[in-house]
Amino acid sequence: MSNRQDPTGRNGLVPHLDASGLLVREQLLQRMGRGARLVLVRAAAGFGKTVLLRQFHERCLAAGRPALWLGLEQADNDPVRLAAQLHTGLLALDGQPPPDTPDSPPALLERLARAEHGLVLLLDDFEVLGSAEALAFVQQVLAALPADACLVIASRSNPELGLGRMRLHGLLLELDTHALRLNPAEAQAFMRGRCQVPISEAEITRLHELTEGWITGLLLASLALQGRDAPVDIISAFSGSNQELAEYLTEDILAHQDDELRLFLLKTSVLERFCAPLCDAVCQRQDSQALIDRLLRSNLFIQPTDTQQQWFRYHRLFGGFLRNALARQLPGQVADLHRRAAQWYRQQCPASTIEHLLSAGDLDQATALLQQHLNPLVDAGRLRLLLRWLERLPAQALQGQPRLALVFAWLLVLDRRYRDAMHRVECNPASLESDTVRCLLLAFTDQRDSALDAAQAQLERLPPDDTLQFAMVAMPLACCLIAIGRHDEGRALLMRMSRQAPPYRSDLVDSIILLIEGGLELNLGQRCAALARLQANAAAQKAVHERKWAAGKASLDILHALLLYEADDLAGASALLQAIPLHTLDLGGPDALIAQRVVMARIALHHGQRDTWLRHLAELEQTGRRSGSQRILCAAWLERARMATLEGRLDIAAQALGSAELAGSWDRPDVLTLACDSDTPFIARQRLDIARGEHEAAARALSAAIDFAESRQQRRRVLKLRLLLALALAAKGRQKQALDTLTPALRHASQEGFVRTFLEEGPSLVKLLERWAVAYQASCSSLGIAPEFVADLLQRSGAQADSDEGSEQADPDLLTGRELQVIRLLAAGNRNRAIAEQMHLSEHTVKTHLRNISAKLGAQGRTEVIAIARARGLLD
């Protein structure tokens, strides 16, 4: 699940539903049972207060502890009635009938003082008690209870009970909205138990984010999903406008507020965040702080956003509901409310001013302000926000605004909407800005020769002080130069870009340079250097400031994840990739998207999640079609072809590879791309030819490709090509050549930490590695190979086979416990007869076991059996 929380929930407790379909709040129930004098459960409507009290009530009774549960009503503001209710309940606990004359309040207090050992009183809907007399009586009840008794209160608002002293002495347990929110694991359990339609982990994670753990929101979402065929569409549309949710919030929340507070809620819903002065300006009043305090006391889906509790926001769904209600009930006031907000923000926050001007429909003012603050917003990395604003402007608003049009097209390119960007360019007259975007589009759609010519010509035309356009052209030009092996020219251009950038744009330019340099080092096989570069940058950024999603960070995190994935650190890679917000704009072009999706798909498949693997590839393919990027489309088919080949489904592999080759015009041996360096149609074709038995042709093609790649220092690609060549040679029966081909590959991999490159070639390569270990393990050090690297590689390959539940080619060579015992006795120097005697078997049975073991390990003789078993860690 996202967010990648502990799947067992808090404190290792496994979330589950009870027989009635209610989520058991085990962690909260345990906290309530730890001896607090008063337990205050305080939260907004729909957070499960009543269910929690009932579960605690049932748990107390099951444990033999006397417990009285009472739902309060408005009439209970009379202390006499409240005392009578409690008296009747206490008699019922003892199995006695209702009294003819209930106890008076003083008599009840005396009865409570003599109450049974461990009594628990649970008062639900406590917010209905508003009279001073009733609240004073409850305080007296609390004081009269024996030392081992407990009072549990559930309330939407903060009760006026003078709780400071109890809080000071540790006698009060408070469970607020934050505590009652479902965590991701609880949301998964709840939705799995409630939904009758298939729903994925990612879809539940999205619902958890939308509802912010609000259990009633999740319940209403589950009802909306019933009988629907496309849960993802329902979930993406689930908002405050949902009919069931709107009805609930109208009837259970708004209907209980007075007119003044209801109007305040509606008017302030136009504000993403709000403080008292801002609310005063928008609502044209002077007492907003008092109303905010009322909202806080009533827990009306409001929460502070800063530690000083000066700024607040509404729950996402509640805020959406309020805005829909405002549009229905006060449609003529919406624009004016936004204008007042814009006026208040004008001297403080340009971004919020622009947002409210756009919402008010004041497009001319919004456009002028956007033009004024364009560079600072770009430099601050507010790219997605800028794109959202520009998409809200009509086409005529951008006429005569070449700078805005340039940035709009640039952002569309970063969003991989290449066709839309080209349409924007063609809709505007030819200009310097439109030519800049053409350079970007040519580079990002892998038209490198054209991109080189166009970008070099464009740099000569740009004014020397136009640093923004210079960076837009220099970045793709540097990428193209480096991709075709002109590394020095590309690096020189990056240095020029760094020197020319103004200080306030240093973060953006530094991210671009770091991404290109790190990607180049990886392609040159220098994984450790690239990783050190990224880790040093991450540490420096964290020490200086916390701008979490500044421009370029997503691409840098993807590159970082790719480096970790290569070293088989799947947890680290997954954490980085899953933390990237959806739809984040980045500077990495097609490479960033391909690397992100393919790595996430392979990690999912490693964990047996084949459906997730397929989903990632389908999303990648859809993006390729939508954007017009042939390489993105090709990458999805290449991954399908790779897995089908490894699984022996060669007809399907051929079909997938055919689709990849149709979109593979970018595949050139002289060009390196970060995401497709070792995943190209040529490489996929050789893998398939080897599986089909066309070993000689594959070996010739691979040998030539290795020579060419070596001449251009393409060492990461060389590594993959050597592995495939070794497999082709082994399949031809040229075992010695195959093992000798593996040696330089292992040397480089052990020095730079390339692991997944080996594991991704499946069981055939594992067998070859085992043979190499038998022949050369003792010579590792003299060959420049870390001895532990090969053993670790083989152990990881075994672990992968065991965990690869999603693959149709699960490990067929799994040894039985008896076979392992035979191997260990054999390694200890025992002959067949000795093994038979120790295991109480016949010699014939031992020989049969040894034949099976040799077949499973691919060994030829006892010596190889022991060597392979030792290399795979079977003798530990």
Buried (B, 14 or more C-beta within 10 A) or exposed (E): BBEEBEBEBBEEBEBBBEEEEBBBBBBBBEBBBEEBBBBBBBBBBBBBBBBBBBBBBBBBBEEEBBBBBBBBEEEBBBBBBBBBBBBBBBBEBEEEEEEEEBBBBEEBBEBBEEBEEBBBBBBBBBBBBEBEEBBBBBBBBBEBBBEEBBBBBBBBBBBBBEBEEBEEEEBBBBBBBEBBBBBBBBBBBBBBBBBEEEBBBBBBBBBBBBBBBBBBBBBBBBBBBEEEEEBEEBBEEBBBBBEEBBEBBEEEBBEBBEEEBBBBBBBBBBBEEBBBEBBBBBBEBEBBBEBBEBBBBBBBBBBBEEEEEEEBBBBBBBBBBBBBBBBEEBEEBBBBBBBBBBBBBBEEEBBBBBBBBBBBEBBEBBBBBBEEBBBEBBBBBBBBBBBEBBEEBEEEBBEEBBBBBBBBBBBBBBBBBBBBBBEBBEEBEEEBBBBBBBBBBBBBBBBBEBBBEBBBEBBEEBEEEBBBBBBBBBBBBBBBBBBBBBBEBBBEBBEBBBEBBEEEBEBBBBBBBBBBBBBBBBBBBBBBBBBBBBEEBBEEBEEEEEEEBBBBBBBBBBBBBBBBBBBBBBEBBBBBBBBBEEEBBBBBBBBBBBBBBBBBBBBBBBBBBBEBBBBBBEBBBEBBEBBBBBBBBBBBBBBBBBBBBBBEBBEBBBBBBEBBBEBBEBBBBEBBBBBBBBBBBBBBBBBBBBBBEBBEBBBEBBBEBBEBBBEBBBBBBBBBBBBBBBBBBBBBEBBEBBBBBBBBBBBBBBBBBBBBBBBBBBBBBBBBBBBBBBBBBEEBEEEEBBBEBBBBBBBBBBBBBEBBEBBEBEBEBEBEEEBBBBBBBBBEEBEBEBBBEBBEBEEEBBBEBBEBBBEBBBBEEBEBBBBBBBBBBBBE
